[in-house]
Protein backbone atom coordinates (compact mmCIF):
# COMPACT_ATOMS: atom_id res chain seq x y z
CA UNK A 1 0.00 0.00 0.00
CA UNK A 2 1.31 3.45 -0.87
CA UNK A 3 0.82 6.55 1.23
CA UNK A 4 0.48 10.01 -0.29
CA UNK A 5 2.77 12.60 1.18
CA UNK A 6 2.73 16.38 0.98
CA UNK A 7 5.64 18.21 -0.69
CA UNK A 8 8.54 18.44 1.72
CA UNK A 9 8.17 21.31 4.16
CA UNK A 10 4.58 22.09 3.24
CA UNK A 11 1.85 21.05 5.68
CA UNK A 12 -1.01 19.01 4.23
CA UNK A 13 -3.44 21.74 5.24
CA UNK A 14 -1.58 24.45 3.28
CA UNK A 15 -4.18 26.83 1.88
CA UNK A 16 -2.68 29.15 -0.71
CA UNK A 17 -5.57 31.63 -0.59
CA UNK A 18 -5.31 31.86 3.19
CA UNK A 19 -1.54 32.29 2.91
CA UNK A 20 -1.98 35.20 0.48
CA UNK A 21 -4.49 36.80 2.85
CA UNK A 22 -1.99 36.47 5.70
CA UNK A 23 0.76 38.01 3.58
CA UNK A 24 -1.56 40.88 2.62
CA UNK A 25 -2.06 41.71 6.28
CA UNK A 26 1.69 41.71 6.93
CA UNK A 27 2.56 43.82 3.89
CA UNK A 28 -0.21 46.27 4.75
CA UNK A 29 0.95 46.64 8.34
CA UNK A 30 4.72 46.75 7.80
CA UNK A 31 5.31 47.64 4.15
CA UNK A 32 7.08 45.49 1.59
CA UNK A 33 10.61 46.04 2.90
CA UNK A 34 9.49 45.51 6.49
CA UNK A 35 8.49 41.88 5.91
CA UNK A 36 11.06 39.14 5.28
CA UNK A 37 10.56 35.72 3.72
CA UNK A 38 11.18 34.28 7.18
CA UNK A 39 8.39 36.45 8.62
CA UNK A 40 6.05 35.33 5.85
CA UNK A 41 6.91 31.66 6.23
CA UNK A 42 6.38 31.77 9.98
CA UNK A 43 3.01 33.51 9.65
CA UNK A 44 1.89 31.08 6.94
CA UNK A 45 3.25 28.03 8.72
CA UNK A 46 5.47 26.90 5.83
CA UNK A 47 9.22 26.50 5.37
CA UNK A 48 11.33 28.36 2.77
CA UNK A 49 11.41 25.50 0.20
CA UNK A 50 7.61 25.37 0.21
CA UNK A 51 7.39 29.15 0.10
CA UNK A 52 9.51 29.35 -3.05
CA UNK A 53 7.70 26.38 -4.57
CA UNK A 54 4.33 28.07 -4.08
CA UNK A 55 5.21 31.67 -4.95
CA UNK A 56 8.59 31.72 -6.69
CA UNK A 57 9.85 34.72 -4.74
CA UNK A 58 8.80 37.36 -2.26
CA UNK A 59 7.90 39.65 -5.17
CA UNK A 60 5.92 36.82 -6.75
CA UNK A 61 3.85 36.51 -3.60
CA UNK A 62 3.49 40.30 -3.44
CA UNK A 63 2.08 40.34 -6.98
CA UNK A 64 -0.58 37.84 -5.89
CA UNK A 65 -1.31 39.93 -2.80
CA UNK A 66 -1.83 43.06 -4.90
CA UNK A 67 -4.09 41.13 -7.28
CA UNK A 68 -6.15 39.95 -4.30
CA UNK A 69 -6.33 43.49 -2.91
CA UNK A 70 -7.53 44.76 -6.29
CA UNK A 71 -10.36 42.23 -6.22
CA UNK A 72 -11.39 43.01 -2.63
CA UNK A 73 -10.70 46.28 -0.79
CA UNK A 74 -9.18 47.88 -3.87
CA UNK A 75 -12.43 47.57 -5.82
CA UNK A 76 -13.73 50.71 -4.17
CA UNK A 77 -12.46 52.92 -7.00
CA UNK A 78 -14.47 51.02 -9.60
CA UNK A 79 -17.52 50.90 -7.35
CA UNK A 80 -17.38 54.58 -6.37
CA UNK A 81 -17.21 55.67 -10.00
CA UNK A 82 -19.97 53.37 -11.21
CA UNK A 83 -23.22 54.81 -12.50
CA UNK A 84 -24.30 57.69 -14.68
CA UNK A 85 -24.42 60.54 -12.17
CA UNK A 86 -22.44 63.77 -12.31
CA UNK A 87 -18.67 63.46 -12.31
CA UNK A 88 -18.29 65.87 -9.39
CA UNK A 89 -20.55 63.65 -7.28
CA UNK A 90 -18.62 60.52 -8.25
CA UNK A 91 -15.30 62.12 -7.32
CA UNK A 92 -16.67 63.15 -3.92
CA UNK A 93 -17.93 59.60 -3.40
CA UNK A 94 -14.51 58.22 -4.34
CA UNK A 95 -12.65 60.51 -1.93
CA UNK A 96 -15.02 59.82 0.96
CA UNK A 97 -14.83 56.07 0.37
CA UNK A 98 -11.03 56.24 0.33
CA UNK A 99 -11.05 58.20 3.59
CA UNK A 100 -13.19 55.50 5.21
CA UNK A 101 -11.10 52.59 3.92
CA UNK A 102 -7.73 54.20 4.68
CA UNK A 103 -8.62 55.02 8.30
CA UNK A 104 -6.83 52.80 10.80
CA UNK A 105 -8.48 49.45 11.45
CA UNK A 106 -6.49 47.56 14.06
CA UNK A 107 -2.88 47.46 12.86
CA UNK A 108 -3.80 48.31 9.26
CA UNK A 109 -4.10 51.79 7.77
CA UNK A 110 -3.64 53.59 4.48
CA UNK A 111 -3.63 52.05 1.02
CA UNK A 112 -1.67 48.86 0.40
CA UNK A 113 -0.91 49.89 -3.19
CA UNK A 114 0.03 53.51 -2.53
CA UNK A 115 2.12 52.98 0.60
CA UNK A 116 3.53 49.45 0.87
CA UNK A 117 6.46 50.14 -1.47
CA UNK A 118 7.00 53.79 -0.63
CA UNK A 119 10.81 54.27 -0.47
CA UNK A 120 11.30 50.56 -1.20
CA UNK A 121 14.61 49.48 -2.72
CA UNK A 122 12.94 46.61 -4.59
CA UNK A 123 12.37 47.64 -8.22
CA UNK A 124 10.13 44.66 -8.97
CA UNK A 125 7.83 45.42 -6.04
CA UNK A 126 7.66 49.12 -6.98
CA UNK A 127 6.79 48.15 -10.54
CA UNK A 128 3.89 46.04 -9.28
CA UNK A 129 2.35 48.83 -7.21
CA UNK A 130 3.23 51.46 -9.80
CA UNK A 131 1.33 49.56 -12.46
CA UNK A 132 -1.73 49.30 -10.24
CA UNK A 133 -1.54 53.01 -9.39
CA UNK A 134 -1.30 53.89 -13.09
CA UNK A 135 -4.38 51.81 -13.85
CA UNK A 136 -6.33 53.52 -11.08
CA UNK A 137 -5.29 56.96 -12.30
CA UNK A 138 -6.31 56.05 -15.85
CA UNK A 139 -9.70 54.90 -14.56
CA UNK A 140 -10.21 58.21 -12.75
CA UNK A 141 -9.05 60.16 -15.82
CA UNK A 142 -11.45 58.30 -18.11
CA UNK A 143 -14.28 58.95 -15.68
CA UNK A 144 -13.54 62.67 -15.44
CA UNK A 145 -13.24 62.91 -19.23
CA UNK A 146 -16.96 62.19 -19.50
CA UNK A 147 -17.69 65.77 -18.41
CA UNK A 148 -14.32 67.52 -18.64
CA UNK A 149 -12.30 65.96 -21.47
CA UNK A 150 -9.93 68.90 -21.90
CA UNK A 151 -8.79 68.84 -18.27
CA UNK A 152 -9.19 65.18 -17.39
CA UNK A 153 -5.47 64.51 -16.97
CA UNK A 154 -4.85 67.48 -14.68
CA UNK A 155 -7.96 66.85 -12.61
CA UNK A 156 -7.20 63.13 -12.26
CA UNK A 157 -3.74 63.98 -10.95
CA UNK A 158 -5.37 66.30 -8.41
CA UNK A 159 -7.58 63.44 -7.21
CA UNK A 160 -4.69 60.96 -7.02
CA UNK A 161 -2.55 63.39 -5.02
CA UNK A 162 -5.43 63.81 -2.57
CA UNK A 163 -5.75 60.03 -2.21
CA UNK A 164 -2.01 59.58 -1.70
CA UNK A 165 -2.07 62.30 0.93
CA UNK A 166 -4.94 60.65 2.81
CA UNK A 167 -3.19 57.28 2.69
CA UNK A 168 0.02 58.74 4.07
CA UNK A 169 -1.86 60.67 6.77
CA UNK A 170 -3.75 57.52 7.78
CA UNK A 171 -0.47 55.68 8.29
CA UNK A 172 0.59 58.58 10.51
CA UNK A 173 -2.54 57.94 12.63
CA UNK A 174 -4.82 60.66 11.26
CA UNK A 175 -8.31 60.06 12.63
CA UNK A 176 -11.20 58.86 10.51
CA UNK A 177 -12.92 62.20 11.12
CA UNK A 178 -9.87 64.15 9.93
CA UNK A 179 -9.63 62.06 6.78
CA UNK A 180 -13.33 62.54 6.07
CA UNK A 181 -13.04 66.30 6.55
CA UNK A 182 -10.10 66.40 4.17
CA UNK A 183 -11.99 64.32 1.60
CA UNK A 184 -14.88 66.78 1.72
CA UNK A 185 -12.51 69.74 1.31
CA UNK A 186 -10.74 68.03 -1.60
CA UNK A 187 -14.09 67.31 -3.24
CA UNK A 188 -15.09 70.95 -2.72
CA UNK A 189 -11.82 72.02 -4.32
CA UNK A 190 -12.54 69.77 -7.28
CA UNK A 191 -16.01 71.31 -7.70
CA UNK A 192 -14.55 74.81 -7.46
CA UNK A 193 -11.88 74.02 -10.03
CA UNK A 194 -14.31 72.72 -12.65
CA UNK A 195 -16.76 75.57 -11.96
CA UNK A 196 -13.98 78.16 -12.31
CA UNK A 197 -12.89 76.59 -15.56
CA UNK A 198 -16.48 76.69 -16.86
CA UNK A 199 -16.75 80.41 -16.04
CA UNK A 200 -13.49 81.14 -17.85
CA UNK A 201 -14.45 79.14 -20.92
Residue pairs with C-beta under 8 A, 6 or more apart in sequence:
6 12
6 14
7 50
7 53
8 49
8 50
9 46
9 47
9 48
9 49
9 50
10 46
10 47
10 50
10 53
10 54
11 45
11 46
14 44
14 45
14 46
14 50
14 54
16 54
19 44
19 46
19 54
20 61
20 64
20 65
20 68
21 68
22 40
22 43
22 44
23 35
23 40
23 43
23 44
23 61
23 62
23 64
23 65
24 65
24 68
24 69
24 112
25 107
25 108
26 35
26 39
26 40
26 43
27 35
27 62
27 65
27 112
27 116
28 108
28 110
28 112
28 116
29 107
29 108
31 115
31 116
31 117
31 118
31 120
32 62
32 116
32 117
32 120
32 122
32 125
33 117
33 119
33 120
33 121
33 122
37 48
37 51
37 58
38 48
40 51
40 58
40 61
41 47
41 48
41 50
41 51
44 51
46 54
51 61
54 61
55 61
55 64
59 122
59 124
59 125
59 128
62 125
62 128
63 128
65 112
66 112
66 113
66 128
66 129
66 132
69 112
69 113
70 113
70 132
73 101
73 112
74 112
74 113
74 132
76 94
76 97
76 98
76 101
77 94
77 136
77 139
77 140
78 139
79 97
80 90
80 93
80 94
80 97
81 90
81 93
81 94
81 139
81 140
81 143
83 90
86 147
87 143
87 144
87 146
87 147
87 148
87 194
88 147
88 187
88 190
88 191
88 194
90 143
91 140
91 143
91 144
91 159
91 187
91 190
92 183
92 184
92 187
92 190
92 191
94 140
94 159
94 163
95 159
95 162
95 163
95 166
95 183
95 184
95 186
95 187
96 180
96 183
96 184
96 187
98 111
98 163
98 166
98 167
98 183
99 166
99 176
99 179
99 180
99 182
99 183
100 176
100 179
100 180
101 111
102 109
102 110
102 111
102 166
102 167
102 170
102 179
103 109
103 170
103 174
103 175
103 176
103 179
104 170
104 173
104 176
109 170
109 171
109 173
110 167
110 168
110 170
110 171
111 163
111 167
113 129
113 132
113 133
113 136
114 129
114 133
114 163
114 164
114 167
114 168
115 167
115 168
115 171
116 125
116 129
117 125
117 126
117 128
117 129
117 130
118 168
120 126
133 160
136 160
137 156
137 157
137 160
140 156
140 159
140 160
141 152
141 153
141 155
141 156
142 152
144 151
144 152
144 155
144 156
144 159
145 152
147 194
148 155
148 194
148 197
151 194
151 197
155 190
155 193
155 194
158 189
158 190
158 193
159 186
159 190
162 182
162 183
162 186
165 182
166 174
166 179
166 182
166 183
169 178
169 179
169 182
170 179
